[in-house]
Amino acid sequence: MGRKSVLLGFALFGYVLGFLAWLVRTPVAKFIASIGLNQDISGAILAGFAGGILMVITVLVWSAVD
C-alpha cells in the first residue's frame, strides 16, 4: 500500500469519525450535561475522544505498514 493511499484512507476515516461524532453529539452532550458540565465542555470531551481514537488507530496502522 502506497503512502498516498494510506493518507487518503486516514483522511476518509477521520471524516467518517467526525461525521458520526457530529450525529451523536446531542445525546452525548445531554448525558454529560446531566453529570453537571455545560455543553461546551461536553463537546470538547466528545471531540477529544474522537481525535484520540483516530490517532491510536493511525499509529497502529502506520506501525503495521512499516
Residue pairs with C-beta under 8 A, 6 or more apart in sequence:
1 65
6 61
6 62
6 65
10 54
10 58
10 61
13 54
13 57
14 54
17 50
17 53
17 54
18 50
20 50
21 46
21 47
21 49
21 50
24 46
25 43
25 46
28 42
28 46
29 39
29 42
29 43
29 46
31 42
32 39
32 41
32 42
32 45
33 39
33 42
37 45
